């Protein structure tokens, strides 16, 4: 199995990689989806405060809790290529790579483009008023190190099709 780990700041366009995976029949797991599942299980709201609290709680004292949950799901797969999105720290990458080989891909986009996407998508857990706070929380988790040390990059400043072509180039280089 080839694991492609996807990282990037909020609204950088990680969902484009998800679209690619689904289009090609590859399993795709997201730590954010695991957090949202937990919020629903607890009967909570998907507002930014609840999302931040549950996310931090699931990360646990070592910051690896939700990643362990996601990796367990990945390891159950029989596919040649599997995607895992939402990794935010280098210790998470090290833990993943201790279990299986992984290629780290960072999706990057300018701050203003990301903020514009947050306004447009209107997700309850992703309010524009909390954009800077969320960025700082992600940076505090260590995401900047993951982005800096990624194996490959998707510069998401053009069309969805252009970003998809970048994903295709990365995936075809792995198989």
Rosetta blueprint (number, residue, H / E / L):
1 X L
2 X E
3 X E
4 X E
5 X E
6 X E
7 X E
8 X L
9 X L
10 X L
11 X L
12 X L
13 X L
14 X H
15 X H
16 X H
17 X H
18 X H
19 X H
20 X H
21 X H
22 X H
23 X H
24 X L
25 X L
26 X L
27 X E
28 X E
29 X E
30 X E
31 X H
32 X H
33 X H
34 X H
35 X H
36 X H
37 X H
38 X H
39 X H
40 X H
41 X H
42 X L
43 X L
44 X L
45 X L
46 X L
47 X L
48 X H
49 X H
50 X H
51 X H
52 X H
53 X H
54 X H
55 X H
56 X H
57 X H
58 X H
59 X H
60 X L
61 X L
62 X L
63 X L
64 X L
65 X H
66 X H
67 X H
68 X H
69 X H
70 X H
71 X H
72 X H
73 X H
74 X H
75 X H
76 X L
77 X L
78 X L
79 X L
80 X L
81 X E
82 X E
83 X E
84 X E
85 X E
86 X L
87 X L
88 X L
89 X L
90 X H
91 X H
92 X H
93 X H
94 X H
95 X H
96 X H
97 X H
98 X H
99 X H
100 X L
101 X L
102 X E
103 X E
104 X E
105 X E
106 X E
107 X E
108 X E
109 X L
110 X L
111 X H
112 X H
113 X H
114 X H
115 X H
116 X H
117 X H
118 X H
119 X H
120 X H
121 X H
122 X L
123 X L
124 X L
125 X L
126 X L
127 X L
128 X H
129 X H
130 X H
131 X H
132 X H
133 X H
134 X H
135 X H
136 X H
137 X H
138 X H
139 X H
140 X H
141 X H
142 X L
143 X H
144 X H
145 X H
146 X H
147 X H
148 X H
149 X L
150 X L
151 X L
152 X E
153 X E
154 X E
155 X E
156 X L
157 X L
158 X L
159 X L
160 X H
161 X H
162 X H
163 X H
164 X H
165 X H
166 X H
167 X H
168 X H
169 X H
170 X H
171 X H
172 X H
173 X H
174 X H
175 X L
